[in-house]
């Protein structure tokens, strides 16, 4: 019993710090101390400069000589495709209207891995977390954008072109930062000795900042409209998709810290960018926003319990 409690507190120590910053953002916004205009400026600054620099530092420290054997990358990609397929057929079986099916499927597979996911890996594994997360974040961010466009085009009749998708990916500051780090790592040039310290400092500053901005961006007033569709979508994002990912990763041999990182990336709530894409495709923006807010609020519980269960089974390696 004592060991189980210790593992539960360890799991809570992984999830609680990240969500404490989100709650702080909600409080600052509701108290008027963080205006929407200031929050927009801080969010833009963190997304454009802070997070890309942090991910650059992490990607530059990775040894890519064995990347072909990195099963957790394959697991992340396969889990994403499998979640898309399963959620599509589930939504059709449930009889969801076509214009809602794309929202449901995108919510099921598209986690906030680049922000909350990375923050959770930092809480779990310290400086090693973002380093291990850098490559999956880059690969899966590209995949998420492509799949989201395909799904929303198929269900909402939008006409996003392949060129616009590619340009959006190429111009994404997070992708640019990770790509630059990969280039530096494989170039053979010496890695600056100060880079790990720089990466650690950037993580300690920008991750809390962007989490506060997420909290300040949430609109809780619409949650009273949350119906069964919103709850079903949240269940798939927070429970079904991570379970699919963990089982698939474990079945192909992913273990220890890599399994822990993959779980934390896949278990994160719905990315706020999903709402932006639904609105751009002229879908139900309020519904998409409700799913983002609800999954963010509930993910503290689901991530804590999920990581606790994996810790009980000794599957996610040593944290801290």
N, C-alpha and C positions, 0 to 999 in steps of 0.2 A: 504493500500500500504506500509506504514511504517513497519507494522508487517511482511508482506511478505518479505521485504528486509532484515529485521533483521533475519528472519529464513533462508534466502538464505545465508547471511554472516555466520550464525552459521553452516550451512551445508558445506560451503567452508572451514571454520575453522577445520572441521573434516577431509576433504580430502587433503587440500593443504599442511599441514605440512609433511605428509608422502611422497607425490610426489615431494616436494621440495628437499628432500634428494636423491630421485632417479635421479632427474635432476642434482644435484650436482655430483653424481657419473658419469653421462655421461660427464659432463664438465671436471672433474678431469682426466678421461680416455683420452678424446680427446686432452687435453692439455699436456699429458704425465706425469702428477703429480702422477697418480696411475697406475702403471704397471700391466699387467695381472698376473704376478707371485705374486706380493704383494696382489692383489685383491683375488687371489685364497687362499692365506694364511689367510687373514682376514675373508673370507667367511667360510673357514673350521673351524676356531677358533670360530666364532660366532655360527655356526650351531652345532658344537660338544659340546661346553661348555656354551656359553652365553645364547642362547635361551632356551636350556633345563633347566638351572638354573632358568631363569625367569619364565618359565612355571611351574616348580616345585613349586616355591614360590606361584604362583597363584592357582595351584591345591590344595596345602596344606591348603589354606584358605577357601575352599568351604565346606559347610555343606551338606554332601551327604545323610542325613537322608530323605530328600524329593526328591531325584533324580528321583524316580519313577514317580513323578508328574511333572517333568520338561518337559513340552510339547514342548519346543523349541528344545530339543534334538531329540525327535521323529519327529518334523517338518523337521529338517535338514536331517535326514536319508531318510524320505519319499520323500522330495524334490529332493534329489540326485537320488533315484531310478526313480522317475517320469521324471526327466530331461534326464536320460539315455534312457528311453523308447521312449520319445517324439522325442529326437534328432536322435535316430536310425531310426525311421520310417520316419522322415522328410528327413534325408539323403538318404534313399532308394527311397522316393518319388521324390526327386530332381535328382535321377539318378547318384549320386556320385559313382565313381569306388570303389569297395570293399576295396582296399588298402588305400583309403582316408577316408572311412567311420569311421574306428576306430580312426583316428586322429581327425575327426570332433566331434565324440561323446565324446572322452576324453576332448577335448577343451571345450565342452559345460558344462560338470559337474565338472571339476577339477579346483577349484579356489586356489589361493595362500593364503589360509586362515591362515596358520601357521605363515606367516611373514607379508605380507601386511594386511591381515585380522586382525591380532592381533594389528598391528600398528594403524589401523583405529579405532578399539575399544578403544584403549588407548587415541587417539585424541578425541573421542566422549565422553567417560565416565570416563576419568582419570584412576586411579588405579583400579576402579571397572571393567573396560572393560576387561583386560586380565584375571581377576579372573573369570568373567562370561564366557569367551571364552575358558578357559582351557579344560573343559570336551568335548564340541563340537569339538574342534580342535583334541583331541585325538581320539574320536570316528570316526570322518569323515576322518581323515588322514588314518586310517586303512581301512575304507570303500573305499576311493579313490584308494588306492593301489591295493586292490583286484579287484575292477571293471575295473581298467585300464588294468590289466593283462588279465582279461577275454575278454575284448573288443578287445585288440590288438592281442591276440592269435586267436580270431575268424576272424579277418580281415586281418592280416598280416602273419598268419601261423607260428608265432613264437612258441617256445616250452618251455616257462617258466613253471616250475613245481610248484606245491602247496608248496613244501618244501622251495624252494627259495623265494617264496612270504612271507611265514610265517617268515623265518629267516630275510628277509629284514625289516619286520615290527618290529620284536623283537629287532633288532639291531639299529633301528632308534633312534637317540639321543633324539628327541623331544618326542617320545612315552615313552622312558625310564624316562625322566624328569617328565612328567605328571603322569605316573604310580607311581613313587616314591612319588610324592606329594599326590596322592590319598591314598596310603598306610599309609603315615604319618597321614593324616587327620582322617582316619577311625580306626587307631590303638589305639586311646585313649591316646596317649602320648601327653604331653603338647606342643603346638606350640610355638616356640621361639618368644618372643615379638619383636625381631628385624626383623622377617621375612617379614612383610609388607613393612618396610623401605627398606630392601634388595631388595624385588621384584620391588619396585618403582625405585630404583637406577639402577637395571639391565635393566629395561624397557627403562629408559631415556638414557642409554648408548648404549645397544646392538641393539635396534630397529633402531635408526638412522644409526648405523654402517652397519647393514645388508642391509638396504635400499640403502645406498651409493654403496654397493657391487653389488646389483641388477642392478643399473644404469650403473655401470662400466662393467657389464657382457653383456649388450645389444649390439647387432651388428645392427646398423641402416642401414648399407650399402645394406642389402638384401631386404629392404622394397620396393624398386622400383619394385620388382617382385611380390608384393602382388596383387593377382587377386581376383575374385569374391568369390572364396572358402574361402580365408583368411578373407575377410570382413564378409561373412556369419557366419563363425565360431566365429568371434569376436562379432557379433550381438547376437548370442546365449549365449555366455559366459557373456556378460556385460548387456544384456537387458532381454532376454527370461528366462534364468535360475534364476536370482534374482526375476523376476516377479512371476514365478512359485512358488518359495520358500516363498515369502511374502504372496501371496494369500493362499497357503496351510497352512502356520503358522497361519495366521489371522483366517482362517476358523475353526481351531481346538482350538482357544482361546488364542494364544500367543499374548501378548500385551507389550507395554511400552519398557523398556530397553532391555528385552529379544528379542523382535522383532527387535529392532535396532541392537543388536549384531548379530542376525541371518542374517539380511540383509547385514551388512558389511562383514561378512564372506563369504556369497554366492556371493556378488557383486564384490569381488576382481578379478583381472585379472588372466589369466591362469598361473598355477604354472610352474616354470622353469623345475621342475622334469618331466613334461609331455614330454618335448623335449628329455630328457635323456632316457625315456622309449621308445619313438618312435625310436630313434637311436639304442637302444639295440635290438629292435624287427626288425631292418633292414628296417624301414619305411623311409619316406621322412623327413629327419631331418631339412632341410632348411624350408620346409613348416611349420613344427611344431614350429620352432624358430620364423618365421615371425608372427605366431599367438600370441606367447608369447609377442613379442615386441609391436605389434599393440594394443593388449588388454591393455598392461601396459600404453601405451601412451594415449589411449582413456578413460581409466577408471577414470581419474580425472574428466572428464565431466560427465560420466554416474553415478558415485557414488555421486558426488555433487548434481546432479539433482534428483537422486533417493531419497537421504536422505532429500533433501529439500521438495520433494512432501510428503514423509511420515511425516515430521515435520508439514507441512501445515495441514495434516489430524490428527495431534496430536496422532500419533501412536507409536512413538519411544521413548517417555519419555524425561526427562530433561537431556540435555548434559552438559558437563563441570565438 
